Amino acid sequence: MKTNVGTLDRVIRVIAGLVVMWAVFYVPMSVAWTWALTVVGLVLIVTGLCGSCLLYTLFNIETGKK
């Protein structure tokens, strides 16, 4: 898969994903919110580590250097 996420974008995604995952474990919330935020946090972390975002591909966005 082609890398379409730049370095700064990747760092922000991983940090945001870790913050969301922290909230899942330490902030009291309903089960539905826990599952929803778990999915969001994991997607942010995985796309940040892999450097590829499906939505960026669909909309032809590239935040990395050309």
MITILO-658490 format. One record per residue (C-alpha): residue number from 1; residue in three letters; x, y, z. Coordinates in Angstrom, 1 decimal. Layout:
REM residues N
+-----+------+--------+--------+--------+
: pos : code :     px :     py :     pz :
+-----+------+--------+--------+--------+
: NUM :  Ala :      X :      Y :      Z :
...
+-----+------+--------+--------+--------+
REM end
This chain:
REM residues 66
+-----+------+--------+--------+--------+
: pos : code :     px :     py :     pz :
+-----+------+--------+--------+--------+
:   1 :  Met :    0.0 :    0.0 :    0.0 :
:   2 :  Lys :    1.3 :    3.5 :   -0.9 :
:   3 :  Thr :    2.4 :    5.8 :    1.9 :
:   4 :  Asn :    0.2 :    8.9 :    1.8 :
:   5 :  Val :    0.5 :   10.3 :    5.3 :
:   6 :  Gly :    3.4 :   12.7 :    6.1 :
:   7 :  Thr :    5.6 :   12.5 :    9.2 :
:   8 :  Leu :    3.9 :   15.2 :   11.2 :
:   9 :  Asp :    0.5 :   13.7 :   10.4 :
:  10 :  Arg :    1.7 :   10.3 :   11.5 :
:  11 :  Val :    3.0 :   11.6 :   14.8 :
:  12 :  Ile :   -0.2 :   13.5 :   15.5 :
:  13 :  Arg :   -2.2 :   10.4 :   14.7 :
:  14 :  Val :   -0.2 :    8.1 :   17.0 :
:  15 :  Ile :   -0.4 :   10.6 :   19.9 :
:  16 :  Ala :   -4.1 :   11.2 :   19.4 :
:  17 :  Gly :   -4.7 :    7.4 :   19.2 :
:  18 :  Leu :   -2.8 :    6.9 :   22.4 :
:  19 :  Val :   -4.8 :    9.7 :   24.2 :
:  20 :  Val :   -8.0 :    8.1 :   23.0 :
:  21 :  Met :   -6.9 :    4.7 :   24.2 :
:  22 :  Trp :   -5.9 :    6.1 :   27.5 :
:  23 :  Ala :   -9.4 :    7.6 :   27.8 :
:  24 :  Val :  -11.0 :    4.3 :   27.1 :
:  25 :  Phe :   -9.2 :    2.7 :   30.0 :
:  26 :  Tyr :   -9.3 :    5.5 :   32.6 :
:  27 :  Val :  -12.4 :    7.6 :   31.9 :
:  28 :  Pro :  -15.8 :    6.1 :   33.0 :
:  29 :  Met :  -18.2 :    5.8 :   30.0 :
:  30 :  Ser :  -20.9 :    3.6 :   28.6 :
:  31 :  Val :  -20.0 :    0.4 :   26.8 :
:  32 :  Ala :  -21.0 :    1.8 :   23.4 :
:  33 :  Trp :  -18.6 :    4.8 :   23.8 :
:  34 :  Thr :  -15.9 :    2.4 :   25.0 :
:  35 :  Trp :  -16.2 :    0.3 :   21.8 :
:  36 :  Ala :  -16.5 :    3.3 :   19.5 :
:  37 :  Leu :  -13.5 :    5.0 :   21.0 :
:  38 :  Thr :  -11.5 :    1.8 :   21.0 :
:  39 :  Val :  -12.0 :    1.5 :   17.2 :
:  40 :  Val :  -11.2 :    5.1 :   16.6 :
:  41 :  Gly :   -8.0 :    4.9 :   18.7 :
:  42 :  Leu :   -6.8 :    1.7 :   17.0 :
:  43 :  Val :   -7.4 :    3.1 :   13.6 :
:  44 :  Leu :   -5.5 :    6.3 :   14.4 :
:  45 :  Ile :   -2.5 :    4.3 :   15.8 :
:  46 :  Val :   -2.5 :    1.8 :   12.9 :
:  47 :  Thr :   -2.7 :    4.5 :   10.2 :
:  48 :  Gly :    0.0 :    6.5 :   12.0 :
:  49 :  Leu :    2.3 :    3.5 :   12.2 :
:  50 :  Cys :    1.7 :    2.2 :    8.7 :
:  51 :  Gly :    1.7 :    5.7 :    7.0 :
:  52 :  Ser :   -1.3 :    4.9 :    4.8 :
:  53 :  Cys :   -4.9 :    6.1 :    5.2 :
:  54 :  Leu :   -7.8 :    4.7 :    3.2 :
:  55 :  Leu :   -9.7 :    7.9 :    3.3 :
:  56 :  Tyr :   -6.7 :    9.9 :    2.0 :
:  57 :  Thr :   -6.5 :    7.3 :   -0.9 :
:  58 :  Leu :  -10.2 :    7.7 :   -1.7 :
:  59 :  Phe :  -10.0 :   11.5 :   -1.7 :
:  60 :  Asn :   -6.6 :   11.6 :   -3.4 :
:  61 :  Ile :   -4.9 :   13.4 :   -0.5 :
:  62 :  Glu :   -1.2 :   13.2 :    0.3 :
:  63 :  Thr :    0.4 :   15.0 :    3.3 :
:  64 :  Gly :    3.9 :   13.6 :    2.7 :
:  65 :  Lys :    6.6 :   15.0 :    0.5 :
:  66 :  Lys :    6.2 :   14.3 :   -3.2 :
+-----+------+--------+--------+--------+
REM end
